[in-house]
Amino acid sequence: MEQIISNPVVFTALIIWSLAWKGLGLWRAAKNNQKYWFVAIMVINAVGILEIIYLGWFAKKDRFWERLLRR
């Protein structure tokens, strides 16, 4: 873990990855009025893993992935 933190390129990429998934997960949870998921995603920092799980399996489906892939 120390090597990841000491390498600025890897550390920056990890932060960008995490923020992108966190933002997407928070946006979907808020839009779907899923308060518990919103709080969990806000509090737990799991480098995007929790956000990916939420978006893939627990977010209300409304062609989200289809729209995302079309862009």
C-alpha positions as CSV (number, residue, x, y, z in Angstrom):
1,M,0.0,0.0,0.0
2,E,2.9,2.3,0.7
3,Q,4.1,1.9,-2.9
4,I,0.7,3.0,-4.2
5,I,0.7,6.2,-2.1
6,S,4.3,7.0,-2.9
7,N,3.7,6.8,-6.7
8,P,1.9,10.0,-7.7
9,V,0.7,8.7,-11.0
10,V,-1.0,5.6,-9.5
11,F,-2.3,7.6,-6.6
12,T,-3.9,10.3,-8.9
13,A,-5.4,7.6,-11.1
14,L,-6.9,5.9,-8.1
15,I,-8.4,9.1,-6.8
16,I,-9.9,10.0,-10.2
17,W,-11.3,6.4,-10.5
18,S,-12.8,6.6,-7.0
19,L,-14.3,10.1,-7.5
20,A,-15.9,9.2,-10.8
21,W,-17.7,6.1,-9.4
22,K,-18.6,7.8,-6.2
23,G,-20.2,10.8,-8.1
24,L,-22.1,8.5,-10.4
25,G,-23.3,6.3,-7.5
26,L,-24.4,9.3,-5.4
27,W,-26.2,10.9,-8.3
28,R,-28.2,7.7,-9.0
29,A,-29.0,7.1,-5.4
30,A,-30.3,10.6,-5.0
31,K,-32.3,10.5,-8.2
32,N,-33.9,7.2,-7.1
33,N,-34.6,8.6,-3.6
34,Q,-32.6,5.7,-2.0
35,K,-31.4,7.5,1.1
36,Y,-29.7,4.5,2.8
37,W,-27.6,3.8,-0.3
38,F,-26.7,7.5,-0.6
39,V,-25.4,7.6,3.0
40,A,-23.5,4.3,2.6
41,I,-21.8,5.5,-0.6
42,M,-21.0,8.8,1.0
43,V,-19.5,7.4,4.1
44,I,-17.8,4.2,2.9
45,N,-14.7,4.7,0.8
46,A,-14.2,1.5,-1.1
47,V,-12.3,2.7,-4.2
48,G,-15.4,2.5,-6.3
49,I,-16.3,-1.1,-5.4
50,L,-19.4,-0.3,-3.4
51,E,-20.5,2.2,-6.1
52,I,-20.1,-0.4,-8.9
53,I,-22.1,-3.0,-6.9
54,Y,-24.9,-0.5,-6.3
55,L,-25.0,0.7,-9.9
56,G,-24.9,-2.9,-11.3
57,W,-27.4,-4.6,-9.0
58,F,-29.3,-2.3,-6.7
59,A,-30.0,0.9,-8.6
60,K,-33.4,1.2,-10.2
61,K,-33.0,0.3,-13.8
62,D,-34.2,2.8,-16.4
63,R,-32.0,2.1,-19.3
64,F,-29.1,3.8,-17.4
65,W,-26.4,1.5,-18.9
66,E,-27.9,1.8,-22.4
67,R,-27.8,5.6,-22.3
68,L,-24.3,5.6,-20.8
69,L,-22.9,3.3,-23.6
70,R,-24.5,5.4,-26.3
71,R,-22.5,8.5,-25.4
